Amino acid sequence: MYHNPVLLKQSVDDLVTNQDGIYVDCTFGGGGHSQEILYRLSENGKLYAFDQDLDALKNTIDDPKFTLINQNFRFLENSLLMYGVAKVDGVLADLGVSSHQFDEAVRGFSTRNNAPLDMRMNVMQSLDAKKVINEYDEEALADIFYYYGELREARKLARDIVHHRKIKAINTTEDLKKLFSFLPPHKVNKFYAQLFQAIRIEVNQELEVLKEMLVQAYNVLKPSGRLVVISYHSLEDRLVKRFLKNGMFEGEPQRDIYGNYAKAFELVKSKAIIPDDKEIEENSRARSAKMRTGIKL
C-alpha cells in the first residue's frame, strides 16, 4: 500500500458537512482520505487535492468531482484561484511523510536503509539533506538539531559533523549514522528519529510551509468551514493548536477591556483526537498522530 490513511473516518466525519460542497485535501499521497471524501460527496460536490511528490500523481482518481494539483500546499490559495475557486467548505491536511516515502529507500527518509542523503518531498528542488549536512555551518546545524529535533546535545552533534566532513564528505544515511555509532543501543532509535526529523524539516521547510498553509486555509474557508489537521510531532501540533485557538503562531492576541479576544475558530473538541489501540496495532505509524478540527468563525 502506498500509504495507509490515519484517522480516516474521524477526519472525514469532521470535515464533510455538505455533500454538495467544495473540499481540499492538502496531502493527497496514496489518495486514501480523498477517496473517502469523494464517497461522501454528491455529484455536485468537488474535491481539489494537492501533492508536490511526483510519485503521488500515479495515484490520481478517475472521478469528475476530483482534481489533483501537483503543487506544494504552501500555494493553496493561488492554486485554487487558478481553478476559479475562491471559497471552500473544508480543508484537510494529513502532515508528515507518507509510508511510500519512508519505504522507498532511495529517498533517504528512513533510518533503516542505507541511501543517499536526500529527504526531499519534491525531488525537483535543489536543497537536499546532503547539502544541509555538508555545507551548513556549525551554528546553523546546531540550531536545526536543537529546534527541529529537540536534541539537547545539538552543539556537540554539529561540531562532530563539521569535523568529520573536513576529512570525508557525508553522502549517505549510513555515513551519517556511523558518526554516532558510539551511542548505547537503548538510545539509538530515538536519537536517529530525532536527527532525521530535524534534517527533513529543514530540507522541506516544513514548519514555514505549514504556517503558510494554515493562514491560506483560513482565508479560503467559508464561514463555518472546517479545517482538519493531523500532525505527527509536537512542533507541528503546537503550531496547529495555537493557530486554531487565536489565528496566531506567536505573541498574544489583542484583547478588549474585558480581556476577551477575537477567536479564529471554534474547536470541535477541546483535546486532540488520537488513534485507538486497534488502529495503532494495524498501522504503527499512526501512534504519534494527533488530529485537531476547527470551525471558522
Salt bridges, closest charged atoms under 4 A:
ASP13 OD2 - LYS9 NZ 2.67
ASP13 OD1 - ARG40 NH1 2.90
GLU36 OE2 - ARG40 NE 2.84
ASP53 OD2 - ARG107 NH2 3.15
ASP55 OD1 - LYS58 NZ 3.84
ASP55 OD2 - HIS100 NE2 2.95
ASP55 OD2 - ARG107 NH1 3.31
ASP63 OD2 - LYS65 NZ 3.30
ASP89 OD2 - LYS222 NZ 3.29
ASP94 OD2 - HIS3 NE2 3.78
ASP94 OD2 - HIS33 ND1 3.82
ASP103 OD1 - ARG112 NH2 3.40
ASP103 OD1 - ARG285 NH2 2.87
ASP118 OD1 - ARG120 NE 2.73
ASP143 OD1 - ARG155 NH2 3.75
GLU150 OE2 - ARG238 NH2 3.48
ASP160 OD2 - LYS156 NZ 2.84
GLU174 OE2 - LYS177 NZ 3.54
GLU206 OE2 - ARG200 NE 2.72
GLU208 OE2 - LYS211 NZ 3.55
GLU212 OE2 - ARG74 NH2 2.70
GLU236 OE2 - HIS233 NE2 3.56
ASP237 OD1 - ARG292 NE 2.72
GLU252 OE2 - ARG242 NH2 3.88
GLU252 OE1 - ARG255 NH2 3.90
GLU282 OE2 - LYS278 NZ 2.66
